[in-house]
Amino acid sequence: MISQCPQLAIVCPNSLTVIGLRQLLTTVIPSGTIVAFANAAELKADNPERFFHFFVDIGELLADRQFFQEWRHRTIVLVTNSEQQASLADFHCLCVTVPEKQLIRSLLMIQQKGHPQGKNIPKAKSILTPREVEVLAFVARGLINKEIADRLNISLTTVITHRKNITEKLGVRSVSALTIYAVMNGYVKLEQI
């Protein structure tokens, strides 16, 4: 059974990877608690059964493969290419060198397969205008401002104003975070991004 507040572990010695993945996971699974470990020994010492998933650097997995093999149903290996992924057929893998949109899509697929949506997420229906929701959906689908203006038959300046209002209301700036928000609130389907 999934707890209301899933705990996720990141096992990686690279601080930059940890910071970026923590930010993405916090956006995708806002109800989750994310704990970072530099290596498997730290994870083992901190009650690993409490974590729903381990996001593990491939080097850390290879250094302690037996431990992660025992927990393979919880382990998601951070790989950098398809050859690494093919060599780890026993594990779920997440390629971290794919384009940003593809990485977001992969994380959203993980979220949709078993993590509850956070109850504290403000719903876009209550804070965005209908036109802002339309603009948000087009942004999530990858359209640029001019394309959005053409599709909605509004000026480029109006699109820019809507995007500014959306980012202020939602408190997020990146296209990735806007895409995650749009998918999680049902404004675009995962297969549309």
C-alpha positions as CSV (number, residue, x, y, z in Angstrom):
1,M,0.0,0.0,0.0
2,I,1.3,3.5,-0.9
3,S,1.5,5.9,2.0
4,Q,0.0,9.4,1.6
5,C,3.5,10.8,1.7
6,P,5.8,8.5,-0.2
7,Q,9.5,8.7,0.7
8,L,11.9,8.6,-2.1
9,A,15.7,8.1,-1.9
10,I,18.3,9.5,-4.3
11,V,21.6,7.6,-4.1
12,C,24.2,9.6,-6.0
13,P,27.6,11.2,-5.1
14,N,27.0,14.0,-7.7
15,S,25.5,17.0,-5.9
16,L,24.4,18.6,-9.2
17,T,22.5,15.5,-10.2
18,V,20.9,15.3,-6.7
19,I,19.8,18.9,-6.7
20,G,18.3,18.7,-10.2
21,L,16.5,15.4,-9.6
22,R,15.2,16.5,-6.2
23,Q,13.7,19.6,-7.8
24,L,12.0,17.5,-10.6
25,L,10.8,14.9,-8.1
26,T,9.4,17.6,-5.8
27,T,7.4,19.0,-8.7
28,V,6.2,15.7,-10.0
29,I,5.4,14.1,-6.6
30,P,4.8,17.1,-4.4
31,S,3.5,15.0,-1.5
32,G,6.7,13.0,-1.5
33,T,9.7,13.4,0.9
34,I,13.0,13.1,-0.9
35,V,16.2,12.1,1.0
36,A,19.6,12.1,-0.6
37,F,22.5,9.7,0.1
38,A,26.0,9.9,-1.3
39,N,26.3,6.1,-1.4
40,A,24.5,2.8,-0.7
41,A,26.1,2.4,2.7
42,E,24.4,5.6,3.8
43,L,21.0,4.3,2.5
44,K,21.5,0.9,4.2
45,A,22.1,2.7,7.5
46,D,18.9,4.7,7.2
47,N,16.1,2.1,7.1
48,P,15.8,1.5,3.4
49,E,12.5,-0.3,3.6
50,R,10.8,3.1,4.3
51,F,11.5,4.3,0.8
52,F,9.0,3.7,-2.1
53,H,11.7,4.2,-4.7
54,F,15.5,4.5,-4.8
55,F,16.8,6.6,-7.7
56,V,20.4,5.2,-7.9
57,D,23.4,6.4,-9.8
58,I,24.7,3.5,-12.0
59,G,28.1,3.6,-10.3
60,E,26.5,3.2,-6.9
61,L,24.4,0.3,-8.2
62,L,27.4,-1.4,-9.7
63,A,29.4,-0.9,-6.4
64,D,26.6,-2.7,-4.4
65,R,24.6,-4.6,-7.0
66,Q,23.6,-7.4,-4.6
67,F,21.9,-5.0,-2.2
68,F,20.0,-3.2,-5.0
69,Q,19.1,-6.6,-6.6
70,E,17.2,-7.5,-3.4
71,W,15.3,-4.2,-3.8
72,R,15.1,-4.1,-7.6
73,H,11.3,-3.5,-7.5
74,R,12.0,-0.2,-5.8
75,T,15.2,0.7,-7.7
76,I,15.3,3.1,-10.6
77,V,18.8,3.3,-12.1
78,L,20.0,6.6,-13.4
79,V,21.7,5.7,-16.7
80,T,23.3,7.9,-19.4
81,N,22.8,5.7,-22.5
82,S,20.8,2.9,-24.0
83,E,23.8,0.4,-23.7
84,Q,23.8,0.9,-19.9
85,Q,20.0,0.4,-19.9
86,A,20.3,-2.8,-21.9
87,S,22.9,-4.2,-19.5
88,L,20.6,-3.6,-16.6
89,A,17.5,-5.5,-17.8
90,D,16.7,-6.6,-14.2
91,F,16.1,-3.0,-13.2
92,H,13.9,0.0,-14.1
93,C,16.1,2.6,-15.6
94,L,15.8,6.4,-16.2
95,C,18.1,7.9,-18.8
96,V,19.2,11.2,-17.6
97,T,20.8,12.4,-20.8
98,V,17.6,12.5,-22.9
99,P,16.0,15.9,-23.8
100,E,14.3,17.6,-20.9
101,K,10.8,17.0,-22.2
102,Q,11.5,13.2,-22.5
103,L,12.9,13.1,-18.9
104,I,9.8,14.9,-17.6
105,R,7.6,12.5,-19.5
106,S,9.5,9.5,-17.9
107,L,9.1,11.0,-14.4
108,L,5.4,11.7,-15.0
109,M,4.9,8.0,-16.1
110,I,6.5,6.9,-12.8
111,Q,4.2,9.2,-10.9
112,Q,1.1,8.0,-12.7
113,K,2.0,4.4,-12.0
114,G,1.6,4.6,-8.3
115,H,2.1,7.9,-6.5
116,P,-0.9,9.8,-5.2
117,Q,-1.2,13.4,-6.3
118,G,-0.4,15.8,-3.5
119,K,-3.5,17.1,-1.8
120,N,-1.9,20.5,-1.3
121,I,-1.5,21.3,-5.0
122,P,-3.7,24.3,-5.9
123,K,-6.0,23.3,-8.8
124,A,-5.5,25.4,-11.9
125,K,-9.3,25.6,-12.4
126,S,-9.5,27.8,-9.3
127,I,-6.6,30.1,-9.8
128,L,-6.1,30.4,-13.6
129,T,-8.5,32.0,-16.0
130,P,-9.9,29.9,-18.9
131,R,-7.6,31.7,-21.3
132,E,-4.6,31.1,-19.1
133,V,-5.5,27.4,-19.0
134,E,-5.6,27.4,-22.8
135,V,-2.2,29.1,-23.0
136,L,-0.8,26.7,-20.4
137,A,-1.9,23.7,-22.4
138,F,-0.2,25.0,-25.5
139,V,3.0,25.7,-23.6
140,A,3.0,22.2,-22.2
141,R,2.6,20.8,-25.7
142,G,5.7,22.7,-26.7
143,L,4.3,25.6,-28.8
144,I,6.2,28.8,-28.8
145,N,4.5,32.2,-28.1
146,K,3.9,33.0,-31.8
147,E,2.3,29.7,-32.5
148,I,0.1,30.1,-29.4
149,A,-0.9,33.6,-30.6
150,D,-1.8,32.2,-34.0
151,R,-3.8,29.3,-32.6
152,L,-5.8,31.5,-30.2
153,N,-6.1,34.4,-32.6
154,I,-4.6,36.8,-30.0
155,S,-1.5,39.1,-30.1
156,L,1.9,38.0,-29.2
157,T,2.0,40.5,-26.4
158,T,-1.2,39.0,-24.9
159,V,0.4,35.6,-24.9
160,I,3.4,36.9,-23.1
161,T,1.2,38.6,-20.5
162,H,-0.8,35.4,-20.0
163,R,2.5,33.4,-19.5
164,K,3.7,36.0,-17.0
165,N,0.4,35.8,-15.1
166,I,0.5,31.9,-15.1
167,T,4.1,31.8,-13.8
168,E,3.2,34.3,-11.1
169,K,0.0,32.5,-10.0
170,L,1.6,29.0,-10.0
171,G,5.0,30.2,-8.6
172,V,6.9,28.3,-11.3
173,R,9.0,29.6,-14.1
174,S,10.3,26.7,-16.1
175,V,8.5,25.1,-19.0
176,S,9.2,21.8,-17.4
177,A,7.4,22.8,-14.2
178,L,4.5,24.2,-16.2
179,T,4.3,21.0,-18.2
180,I,4.2,18.9,-15.1
181,Y,1.5,21.1,-13.6
182,A,-0.6,20.9,-16.8
183,V,-0.4,17.1,-16.9
184,M,-1.1,16.6,-13.2
185,N,-4.2,18.9,-13.5
186,G,-5.5,17.2,-16.6
187,Y,-5.0,20.0,-19.0
188,V,-2.9,17.9,-21.4
189,K,-2.4,14.2,-21.6
190,L,1.0,12.7,-21.1
191,E,1.0,11.5,-24.7
192,Q,0.5,15.1,-25.9
193,I,3.8,16.3,-24.6
